[in-house]
Amino acid sequence: MKKFFFIPSILLTISCWYGPAVNESYNFNNVGSIKIIPVNDHTYMPGSGEMVETSLSHNFLKYGFDVNEETPRSPRVSIGTGYQTLELSCIITEYTDAELIVVPYLYEDRGTSTTTVSQSASANANTDNAETSSSTTTKIDGGAISSGSKINYTRARVGIILKMRDKDTGSLVWSNSYWYSGLELHRTTEICVRNGINQVRKLFQ
Amino acid sequence: MRLLSIFILAGILCGGTNNALSKASAAMKAGMYKEALGHISVAQKTDETNPDVYRMKALLHEALDEPKLALSAWKNCLKYSMDEFMSSEAKIHIQSLSAE
């Protein structure tokens, strides 16, 4: 009976966990630098690799780290006085410039109001008076709130997987995936990468 | 006998929300984000619990670099969303904007 509750609860815990995977036995205090490995382009977007790569070094710099770009397309980030070097690699899992989003909505038909005025006049030759009459009719359509309409717009979506491995031993010490959405591709890329680097820097605080 | 009929159209007041969201969509496509937000506010008066509209609004605020307003819109999106993917998206944005 206990197994009946235990197994689903373990599965639920695993499926809800989106945090980074960290090698608990690795000592991050010994890290002196991080080498950023060149990022390959996403299949559908030439140039995306370089954009993400530039954003990686930009964000490290923004968080106060020294970034050395002496070697083209292989920047090195200074972390501390440690002797170990980590290699940071990034895989672009998604790089969509224009994803179509459909927005269904309720709309209000506020109705119409139509007023008809009828006038008639008649004059008799035998009398001095002319007779006039008029009538007014107003039709009101009260409207309604109905659904079924939709509009669309496009947005950008960027997804990455960041991995860090020890250069000497080759062991994977940290990894996590991120994605972000926005209306502009460059800004979305920037925030997606920033969220990743924000977590990386916490390892060295 | 003379019959005179006069038709007076007092007002055709149709298309409130419908029009506003269409205008918002068009403004977004043209990159006029401030204008789009104005139209969305009109549209929300009749559809206050639509998570899709809150998401649209949040993305516009983010594009305009208004993190506090974006955060508020994402929280409303999460509140009214029944869709797992949209909720997940809202949580990611809330986390990112809260960290700023």
Interface residues (C-beta under 8 A of the other chain):
Chain A: I101 V103 P104 Y105 L106 Y107 E108 D109 R110 G111 T112 S113 T114 T115 T116 V117 S118 Q119 S120 A121 S122 T138 G143 I145 S149 I151 N152 Y153 T154 R155 W179 Y180 S181 G182 L183 E184 R187 I191 N195 N198
Chain B: M1 R2 L3 L4 S5 I6 F7 I8 L9 A10 G11 I12 L13 C14 G15 G16 T17 N18 L21 S22 A24 S25 M28 K29 Y33 A43 T46 D47 N50 D52 V53 R55 M56 L59 L60 E62 A63 E89 I92 H93 Q95 S96 A99
